[in-house]
Amino acid sequence: MRIGSLELASNLCLSPLAGYTNLPFRLVLREIGGLGLATTDLVNARSLLENRPKALKLVETRPEDRPLAVQLFGAHPDEMAAAAQKVEAMGVSCIDINMGCPVRKVCKVGAGSAMMRDMDQAVAVARSVVNAVRIPVTAKMRLGWDNRNITAPELARALEDVGIAAVFVHGRTREQGFSGHVSLEGIRRVVEAVRRIPVIGNGDVTTPEAAWVMLQETGCAGVSIGRGAFYDPWIFQRTRAYLERKRREAAGADPTTLPEVPPEPTFEERVRIMRRHLDLLVEVFGEETGCKMFRKIAPWYARRFGPNHEFNRRIVHLQKREEFEEILEAYRRWRQQFLDDQGNLLPRYQPPPLTVAFQETIEPGPAVPVPAGPVEFW
């Protein structure tokens, strides 16, 4: 997949998730394989220009963390352009403008999803950033503010006209937040609205099969995965193989020559990657902060362990790196009661398979009342 001048080895992208898609997690995913483009957590453009430590930490990267997009949010064209120039100088591959974050404090300043209610401002910001840098600029949006205000198709077309190189669309409205179902129809409308640029679909992709369905039903050029990567950090590796298999099947390839899709990782492989994730958190953020951050990450890994409450009960109190091995060893002993003679989970304790769950239409619903007047008063 091509985004402007950027050629990606895979059409699978990592969506930004505040507090999660930091450098350690991105490095873990790249080591596993299959990932095309990764994007940082959303970064406040003004904070970045003021060199605030938190903002600088969000854009921290390494040569092996490529290709990388930095996602900026802000409502002032000049600030966004200056911040884009600053991260371009760091050697990143792409700038992404956040027009989809539903969080109130982001929308309150006219950024995130609020831009979908002020197209002139959104276009002004996009034009300013595009003109300020040489690398590709993309935009991440939702379908609209609510089901009565589906503005993504019109906005995507306007952004294309000012030079945006690709659009990422989360198939929910701002009103939905992260609840309800993703609308494939809504994403398809955005694909049909643009002329040349790729549209990358996002939302509820937790399996390789879901990625295939999104691609087929919407016509989007790629898929961006967020929460699904925490359920399964191997999802990019497995999905890339699955998509290649499906493409070759469709082309009539000999079934015996089709690539095998890697199975779900074993318990030991999950533990290995989880340990690697912790080590990178400690390396990048220091032991105290890294362990605190790991407290909210480890339970994501444990979702596929089978019975896991004993592990989760202790890991949320992790303070030192060495404690992890003690917690893990105690959990291994406790977990034995749920295993058969070969060391596999007994059928009744196996976690249910992840499934495809998309909503095919945009259902009419109540509008979210938004006061007239400056966004500062919302």
Helices and strands as residue ranges (DSSP letters): E 2-3, E 6-7, E 12-14, H 23-32, E 37-39, E 43-44, H 45-49, H 53-58, E 68-73, H 77-88, E 94-99, H 104-107, G 112-117, H 119-132, E 137-142, H 152-161, E 166-170, H 184-193, E 199-202, H 208-218, E 222-225, H 227-231, H 235-250, G 255-257, H 267-285, H 287-302, H 309-315, H 321-335, G 336-338, G 347-349, G 375-377
